[in-house]
Amino acid sequence: MNNALEVRGLCKSYGDFSLEVSFQVPRGYITGFIGPNGAGKTTTLKSILNIVRYPAGEIRLLGRDSRDIRVNGQVGVVMDSPMYLDDWRLSDVERAISPFYGSWDRRAFADYLKRFGLDPKKKVKELSRGMKVKLQMAAALSHDAAFLLLDEPTSGLDPVARDEICALLREFVSDDRKSVLFSTHITSDLEKTADYITFLLNGRVVFTGAKDALLEKYVRVAGGLSDINEEQKKLVTGYREHGTGFEGMVEAASAGKLPKTVLTEAISLDELIIFMNKGESIHA
């Protein structure tokens, strides 16, 4: 498969924490990047963007070494907060960043501002959080980027604004030359938009592949404390008790080993992260 991003053996250490990851982002798709706080997602993203140095590993972006300056103009970045000066007007934002992109399209930027209801005369500090995200999206989409990297862009946004951003991402990858790596804690957004998932836990990739394959591999289980014995509990990842009952998850292939009194149902990405963080690792 033609990949937009390939991360191979990326290593980085901070004190007691060590990161060692390998994964790909297929071209023409949205890949969700998930994991609990402290899993290593931000370090990985900063490594891809060459914000931090890494002692070992290889990162190839759009067929080139990610440190190749020719890649920069093809990448659009949307962070949880913009790196623009508060006193800049939106028109100043364009003047400041457009020289860095040989393919900057002034008309496209103006069209996105209009589409998002953003006044070019407003200052950055006058924008709501949702408007700041839309401003970054407008900038990221106005220089013919082939790859979007998003780090928690929908955090704190209302459902309408989040849905608008997700629709824009789906529109972006309708061109199969373009791809998205979308890091977020709001996993419901990924359930609506992502085609692939890379799941990071304690500095390691514990799953990378099709989203549906991950969600079909596990089921949520729940029941009364008397429904399950000590041996059967070993099958349950993230086992936890509450009141007179328990919950957790098991591999779908092992669900038949539990008593019929135990309830099994589809699992969400949110529940999967919680149970995996509490329990043991899964394997791709």
C-alpha positions, 0 to 999 in steps of 0.5 A: 500500500502507498503510504503518506507517512512511515515511522520506523523504529522511532526512539526517544527517551525522557527520564524513565519514559522511553518511546519506540514506535513504528506505524504507517499512515496510508495515502488517501485515508484518515488515521486516528492516533489514540492513547492515554495522556503520557503514552507518547503521542505528542513526542511522536507528533513533534518528531514527525514535525522535527520539533524534537530530535530523536536519536534513532529511527526513520520518518518518511513523509510523502516519500521523502525524509521528513527532515527534507525541507521540500516536504514542509510546503506539502504538510498542513498542521493544526494544533490545539492552539494556534502559534499566531500572535494575539494582536495579529489580524487574520489578514496579518496571519496570511502575510506572515505565513504565506511566504513559507509556501510556494503554492500559497493560494490567496483566493483559497484562504479568502474563501475558507475565511468566508466559509468559516465566517471569519472576519479578516479584520478581526484579531486572533485574540478576539476569536473563540477557540472554535474560530481559532481552529477554523483559522488554522484549518483555513491556513492548512488547506490554502497551500495545496497540502497533501498531508494534514497533521492534527493534534487535539483540534476538536478539544473544547469545541461544541458538537456542531463545530466538531462535526464541521471539522470532521466533515472537512477532513472527509472532504479533504481525503476524498482526493485519494492523494491526500491523507490525515493523521488525527490525534484526539481524545474525543474518540467519537470523532474518530469513530465517525471519520477515521479509517485506520487507528494507531494506538499508543500505550506506554511508548509502544504501538499496541495496535495499528490497522483498520479501525473496524478490525480493532473494534471487531477484535474486542467486545465489552463484557459486564455481569454480576460478581457471581457470574464469573470465577477467578480463572475466567477473570484472567480473560478480561482485560481491564477487569474492574468491579463496581457495586455487585457487578464487573465490567471489562473487555475480552477478545471476541474469539474468547467471549464464548468461554465466559458464562452465558449470563455475562453480557457481551456488546460492541465496544467503543474506542473510548472504552477500549482505551480505558480498559487497555490502560488499566489492563494488559497490552494488545498486539497488532 
